[in-house]
């Protein structure tokens, strides 16, 4: 079970009508023209180049296939928070990117770290997203042994994201890299999951971020078995995480309902090993479902053992947009499909989220009375952030001893 180091203040669950803080962000960034930073006070960078390094401070994550994905991890073995260790709860605002393949300008996930991973691609009228669930020895990513971990998302209790300024991209849904404004991830010393939702009316609900003590099973259900690596297509769950017959469950309630089961999977491709390749950010794979593959690259450590299984199963959570879509963005697999420009034509999208009361932290924070607004322009995207606490809310919180 994954749970964050810093618990939320459950007293706030009794105040459902109060929005402790609200934020609205408008920004779209494009691979190939990323700014040095995308958030005020960001610890790392989004202009990462293409040379990987184990000291990289890159805060971009890519989720393309089971053989081409990244995870968030601590930047060092110590921190200035909590007990001074690199537990996820201490470093969530400053985590950096670790990727399976070279070429993103990130740190590399060491060979053998991931012992099982399962990627799914969901494309439906309701919602579209990509997702990876898996297990491994994630102490290789500087997570302390025994750490129960925590949840990371683009909102956080500050409204600035965990990590602050972290960006997530995928090329699995359209064939070109696109930013996913809504995403959620859990990671601890032995397991992980990440889901990135394509922009749309249900993206925020399916990439929910308010269940940060309830682990992957609740918010990102999927196959996390060891010993295999799969790409599959999948159906979405009937309802969003935490929604039951149209009613939303809030963390901190007296009882927690069972999570929705993972959607059924199909068209699965299984690999014996993953990682060890390199990517070319100047090109992205075709979105066609070509099944062509090539093993001519000597840097490849990915071999296909089964492909396009017609059977549907709810046990595996992996994505198959065919073997070429899974690996054609890396030098580990050479596909006959034609590369296209990585520049995205996605228009700027406004995403609005108001964290539920149960998502606010009982941590020291600067609170302004009245409304506060700040605007920022960085690189390829512009961002506007607005947040505030009403005088009434501030007085009430002060009376409860919750205002710092």
Wavefront OBJ file of the C-alpha trace (Angstrom):
o trace
v 0.000 0.000 0.000
v 1.344 3.383 -0.942
v 0.704 6.311 1.351
v 2.382 9.696 1.567
v 4.625 10.684 4.419
v 2.662 13.839 5.145
v -0.992 13.106 6.055
v -3.773 15.436 4.991
v -5.777 17.205 7.665
v -8.957 15.160 7.940
v -10.722 17.945 9.862
v -11.122 19.715 6.552
v -13.263 16.859 5.265
v -16.004 18.223 7.516
v -16.049 21.464 5.530
v -17.086 20.325 2.029
v -18.531 23.698 1.068
v -15.239 25.520 1.605
v -12.575 25.743 -1.065
v -9.370 26.289 0.910
v -7.483 27.264 -2.219
v -8.276 27.348 -5.885
v -6.084 27.607 -8.927
v -6.576 27.916 -12.648
v -3.739 27.314 -15.070
v -3.582 27.901 -18.799
v -0.468 26.534 -20.480
v 0.500 24.256 -23.335
v 4.099 23.281 -23.984
v 5.614 21.519 -26.980
v 8.452 19.029 -27.180
v 11.293 20.729 -29.014
v 10.584 24.208 -27.658
v 10.351 23.735 -23.913
v 11.217 26.610 -21.550
v 13.883 26.577 -18.897
v 11.105 26.434 -16.325
v 7.332 26.278 -16.470
v 6.513 27.203 -12.876
v 7.626 29.917 -10.483
v 10.081 28.524 -7.953
v 10.730 25.337 -9.920
v 13.757 23.413 -8.642
v 14.647 21.710 -11.928
v 14.245 22.453 -15.620
v 12.090 21.618 -18.628
v 14.788 22.531 -21.178
v 16.579 19.214 -20.810
v 18.347 18.745 -24.123
v 18.951 15.173 -25.297
v 21.976 13.999 -23.294
v 21.041 11.799 -20.355
v 22.896 12.134 -17.064
v 22.413 10.694 -13.588
v 22.741 14.244 -12.262
v 20.076 15.658 -14.591
v 17.506 17.989 -13.048
v 15.014 17.400 -15.875
v 11.352 17.491 -14.868
v 9.733 16.132 -18.043
v 8.184 12.658 -18.101
v 7.254 10.687 -21.232
v 4.769 7.791 -21.276
v 4.795 6.162 -24.719
v 4.895 2.371 -24.292
v 6.103 -0.352 -21.953
v 9.560 0.000 -23.496
v 9.563 3.805 -23.434
v 8.379 5.486 -20.253
v 9.710 7.587 -17.375
v 9.101 7.753 -13.635
v 9.527 10.452 -10.991
v 12.216 9.948 -8.370
v 14.276 11.871 -5.803
v 17.084 14.119 -7.071
v 19.369 13.159 -4.143
v 19.502 10.834 -1.146
v 18.845 13.643 1.314
v 16.315 16.472 1.590
v 15.526 19.563 3.630
v 12.131 18.194 4.677
v 10.848 15.790 7.320
v 13.495 13.395 8.570
v 16.001 14.621 5.992
v 15.834 11.496 3.832
v 14.722 11.203 0.220
v 11.357 9.640 1.038
v 8.812 10.617 -1.596
v 6.807 12.544 1.006
v 9.866 14.716 1.654
v 10.862 15.378 -1.958
v 7.561 15.368 -3.854
v 7.922 19.015 -4.891
v 11.408 18.505 -6.357
v 11.399 14.999 -7.879
v 13.086 14.573 -11.256
v 12.595 12.315 -14.255
v 14.141 8.871 -14.732
v 13.559 7.258 -18.151
v 14.130 3.824 -19.644
v 15.821 5.251 -22.741
v 18.502 7.766 -23.571
v 17.719 10.946 -25.499
v 15.336 12.854 -23.243
v 18.002 14.659 -21.234
v 16.832 12.888 -18.076
v 18.363 10.388 -15.706
v 18.286 6.752 -16.825
v 16.392 3.981 -15.030
v 19.235 1.480 -14.444
v 19.031 -1.862 -16.222
v 17.246 -4.477 -14.130
v 15.405 -1.933 -11.967
v 11.968 -2.725 -13.403
v 11.011 -6.387 -12.939
v 7.490 -6.121 -14.300
v 5.608 -3.410 -16.220
v 2.294 -3.254 -18.030
v 1.270 -0.435 -20.352
v -2.257 0.220 -21.574
v -3.698 2.643 -24.071
v -7.334 3.659 -23.672
v -9.069 5.505 -26.510
v -12.801 6.024 -26.214
v -15.465 8.688 -26.612
v -15.540 9.012 -22.831
v -11.824 9.416 -22.141
v -8.405 8.611 -23.590
v -5.287 7.933 -21.544
v -2.070 5.945 -21.291
v -0.962 4.149 -18.173
v 1.863 2.006 -16.800
v 1.741 -0.153 -13.664
v 4.736 -2.096 -12.437
v 7.138 -3.305 -9.792
v 10.879 -3.320 -9.231
v 13.737 -2.254 -7.007
v 13.107 1.477 -7.066
v 15.871 2.180 -4.604
v 17.826 2.531 -7.870
v 15.916 5.803 -8.255
v 17.184 6.971 -4.823
v 13.936 6.061 -3.046
v 14.874 4.733 0.410
v 14.232 1.050 1.085
v 10.934 0.597 2.887
v 9.504 3.957 1.812
v 5.723 3.731 1.490
v 5.957 6.469 -1.123
v 3.301 8.916 -2.158
v 1.253 10.470 -4.928
v 2.425 12.988 -7.536
v 0.238 15.135 -9.786
v 0.146 18.535 -11.553
v -1.943 20.158 -8.778
v -0.713 19.316 -5.264
v -1.789 21.098 -2.093
v -0.009 24.245 -3.285
v -1.706 24.305 -6.695
v 1.753 24.333 -8.296
v 2.184 20.602 -8.816
v 4.306 17.795 -7.414
v 6.868 18.187 -8.757
v 6.525 21.912 -9.148
v 6.825 22.575 -12.883
v 6.708 18.902 -13.877
v 5.424 18.238 -17.416
v 4.129 14.965 -18.893
v 3.987 14.051 -22.594
v 2.928 11.070 -24.719
v 3.056 10.164 -28.402
v 1.001 6.988 -28.018
v -2.432 8.507 -28.653
v -1.920 10.595 -31.796
v 1.497 9.619 -33.128
v 2.910 13.020 -32.168
v 4.017 14.257 -28.774
v 1.288 16.039 -26.843
v 1.250 17.425 -23.335
v -1.194 15.799 -20.951
v -2.361 18.513 -18.580
v -3.952 15.932 -16.287
v -1.894 13.046 -14.920
v -1.389 11.170 -11.677
v 1.313 8.858 -10.345
v 2.113 6.782 -7.259
v 5.552 5.419 -6.472
v 7.233 3.741 -3.514
v 10.352 1.632 -3.004
v 8.908 -1.382 -4.805
v 6.005 -0.399 -7.051
v 4.732 2.380 -9.288
v 1.952 3.540 -11.555
v 1.403 6.540 -13.771
v -1.633 7.583 -15.833
v -1.634 10.469 -18.306
v -5.000 11.634 -19.639
v -5.492 13.286 -23.015
v -7.148 16.696 -22.773
v -10.913 16.329 -22.671
v -13.973 16.876 -20.477
v -13.332 13.753 -18.357
v -9.541 13.946 -18.174
v -9.404 15.437 -14.667
v -11.812 12.823 -13.299
v -9.953 9.826 -14.728
v -6.581 11.288 -13.674
v -7.922 12.118 -10.227
v -5.458 13.441 -7.648
v -7.433 13.632 -4.399
v -6.941 10.015 -3.254
v -3.298 10.352 -2.309
v -3.345 7.827 0.562
v -5.172 5.091 -1.350
v -2.438 3.878 -3.728
v -2.412 2.728 -7.335
v -5.160 0.165 -6.769
v -7.751 2.856 -6.137
v -6.874 5.572 -8.666
v -4.818 3.736 -11.311
v -5.944 0.094 -11.185
v -4.039 -2.265 -13.434
v -1.756 -5.266 -13.720
v 1.390 -4.848 -11.637
v 2.683 -8.411 -11.798
v 6.392 -9.166 -11.936
v 8.168 -11.208 -14.570
v 6.613 -9.803 -17.752
v 6.342 -6.629 -19.812
v 3.228 -5.975 -21.886
v 1.588 -3.408 -24.134
v -2.203 -3.688 -24.445
v -5.261 -1.806 -25.535
v -7.826 -1.346 -22.790
v -11.287 -0.109 -21.966
v -11.811 2.633 -19.371
v -13.581 1.825 -16.139
v -17.319 2.544 -16.265
v -16.947 5.400 -13.800
v -14.101 7.655 -12.749
v -11.989 6.674 -9.724
v -13.947 7.438 -6.560
v -17.275 7.919 -8.318
v -20.051 5.430 -7.532
v -23.448 5.711 -9.226
v -22.718 9.376 -9.866
v -21.725 10.187 -6.265
v -18.135 11.102 -5.387
v -16.342 9.507 -2.445
v -13.934 11.769 -0.539
v -10.839 10.496 1.204
v -11.203 10.713 4.964
v -14.775 9.411 5.079
v -15.644 6.799 7.698
v -15.377 3.963 5.166
v -13.621 3.517 1.840
v -15.433 1.771 -1.021
v -13.762 -0.893 -3.131
v -11.862 0.471 -6.126
v -13.231 -0.013 -9.611
v -11.665 -3.036 -11.299
v -9.263 -2.380 -14.156
v -10.772 -2.309 -17.621
v -10.570 -5.346 -19.895
v -7.478 -5.515 -22.109
v -6.913 -6.829 -25.630
v -4.393 -6.919 -28.500
v -1.517 -7.460 -26.099
v 2.152 -7.670 -27.034
v 4.619 -9.212 -24.587
v 8.322 -8.347 -24.321
v 11.066 -10.251 -22.543
v 12.990 -7.149 -21.446
v 12.650 -3.376 -21.693
v 14.878 -0.323 -21.866
v 18.391 0.255 -23.111
v 17.440 2.170 -26.243
v 17.608 5.787 -27.330
v 14.974 8.182 -28.614
v 14.888 10.934 -31.183
v 12.717 13.800 -30.002
v 12.797 15.268 -33.518
v 10.572 12.428 -34.707
v 7.576 10.612 -33.292
v 5.986 7.356 -34.425
v 3.016 7.088 -36.733
v -0.290 6.604 -34.939
v -1.231 3.818 -37.343
v -1.541 0.318 -35.964
v 1.252 -1.114 -38.088
v 2.607 -4.371 -36.723
v 5.987 -4.193 -38.437
v 9.099 -4.566 -36.290
v 12.796 -4.878 -36.844
v 15.540 -6.311 -34.667
v 18.350 -4.782 -36.675
v 19.376 -2.308 -33.974
v 22.219 -3.622 -31.850
v 21.245 -1.339 -28.963
v 17.919 -3.081 -28.553
v 17.242 -5.250 -25.551
v 13.560 -5.617 -26.386
v 12.329 -8.824 -27.983
v 8.752 -9.691 -28.826
v 7.514 -13.063 -27.647
v 3.833 -12.714 -28.443
v 1.713 -10.252 -30.356
v -1.861 -9.186 -30.868
v -3.569 -11.666 -28.628
v -7.267 -11.656 -29.409
v -8.312 -12.622 -25.928
v -9.535 -9.917 -23.563
v -8.472 -9.907 -19.937
v -8.996 -7.561 -17.041
v -5.850 -8.758 -15.271
v -3.286 -7.053 -17.505
v -3.060 -3.304 -17.756
v -0.841 -2.734 -20.748
v -1.064 -0.960 -24.060
v -0.597 -2.264 -27.511
v -0.665 0.072 -30.379
v 1.367 -2.687 -32.044
v 5.016 -3.451 -31.711
v 6.051 -0.638 -33.988
v 4.085 1.962 -32.014
v 5.588 0.632 -28.823
v 9.200 0.950 -29.873
v 9.490 2.937 -33.082
v 10.400 6.084 -31.163
v 13.581 4.378 -29.961
v 16.650 3.181 -31.776
v 15.936 -0.163 -30.158
v 13.333 -0.895 -32.817
v 13.294 0.204 -36.420
v 9.840 0.492 -37.939
v 8.881 0.991 -41.552
v 6.416 3.670 -40.615
v 7.308 7.199 -41.587
v 8.409 9.557 -38.851
v 6.504 12.784 -38.478
v 7.405 16.076 -36.889
v 7.217 16.109 -33.142
v 5.664 19.540 -33.059
v 2.121 19.364 -31.772
v -0.795 21.283 -33.176
v -2.779 20.981 -29.999
v -4.262 24.336 -29.107
v -3.858 25.906 -25.702
v -6.285 24.409 -23.222
v -7.592 25.914 -20.028
v -7.813 23.403 -17.212
v -9.584 24.280 -13.995
v -9.413 22.242 -10.824
v -10.588 23.049 -7.325
v -8.999 20.652 -4.856
v -11.426 18.984 -2.492
v -11.053 19.931 1.155
v -9.578 16.539 1.891
v -6.733 17.226 -0.506
v -5.361 20.182 1.448
v -2.260 19.623 3.543
v -1.713 20.274 7.220
v 1.622 21.834 6.394
v 2.986 25.321 6.811
v 1.904 27.500 3.927
v 1.635 31.148 3.113
v -2.018 32.211 2.924
v -3.179 35.585 1.702
v -6.397 37.180 2.891
v -8.642 38.157 0.022
v -7.843 37.273 -3.582
v -4.407 37.012 -5.090
v -3.499 36.691 -8.721
v -0.246 36.211 -10.526
v 0.598 35.793 -14.176
v 3.667 34.376 -15.756
v 4.979 33.845 -19.289
v 7.649 31.251 -19.922
v 9.082 29.970 -23.197
v 6.579 28.253 -25.424
v 3.632 28.572 -23.060
v 1.985 31.240 -20.979
v 0.525 30.494 -17.573
v -1.917 32.356 -15.400
v -2.475 31.343 -11.818
v -5.155 32.714 -9.569
v -5.798 31.675 -6.003
v -7.138 33.073 -2.790
v -8.755 32.499 0.551
v -11.760 34.494 1.642
v -11.659 36.553 4.845
v -14.431 34.396 6.269
v -12.541 31.203 5.466
v -9.330 32.591 6.923
v -11.062 33.581 10.165
v -12.691 30.175 10.455
v -9.445 28.353 9.773
v -7.657 30.547 12.286
v -10.220 29.586 14.895
v -9.621 25.926 14.134
v -5.892 26.425 14.478
v -5.344 25.479 10.822
v -4.100 28.792 9.492
v -0.319 29.089 9.500
l 1 2 3 4 5 6 7 8 9 10 11 12 13 14 15 16 17 18 19 20 21 22 23 24 25 26 27 28 29 30 31 32 33 34 35 36 37 38 39 40 41 42 43 44 45 46 47 48 49 50 51 52 53 54 55 56 57 58 59 60 61 62 63 64 65 66 67 68 69 70 71 72 73 74 75 76 77 78 79 80 81 82 83 84 85 86 87 88 89 90 91 92 93 94 95 96 97 98 99 100 101 102 103 104 105 106 107 108 109 110 111 112 113 114 115 116 117 118 119 120 121 122 123 124 125 126 127 128 129 130 131 132 133 134 135 136 137 138 139 140 141 142 143 144 145 146 147 148 149 150 151 152 153 154 155 156 157 158 159 160 161 162 163 164 165 166 167 168 169 170 171 172 173 174 175 176 177 178 179 180 181 182 183 184 185 186 187 188 189 190 191 192 193 194 195 196 197 198 199 200 201 202 203 204 205 206 207 208 209 210 211 212 213 214 215 216 217 218 219 220 221 222 223 224 225 226 227 228 229 230 231 232 233 234 235 236 237 238 239 240 241 242 243 244 245 246 247 248 249 250 251 252 253 254 255 256 257 258 259 260 261 262 263 264 265 266 267 268 269 270 271 272 273 274 275 276 277 278 279 280 281 282 283 284 285 286 287 288 289 290 291 292 293 294 295 296 297 298 299 300 301 302 303 304 305 306 307 308 309 310 311 312 313 314 315 316 317 318 319 320 321 322 323 324 325 326 327 328 329 330 331 332 333 334 335 336 337 338 339 340 341 342 343 344 345 346 347 348 349 350 351 352 353 354 355 356 357 358 359 360 361 362 363 364 365 366 367 368 369 370 371 372 373 374 375 376 377 378 379 380 381 382 383 384 385 386 387 388 389 390 391 392 393 394 395 396 397 398 399 400 401 402 403 404
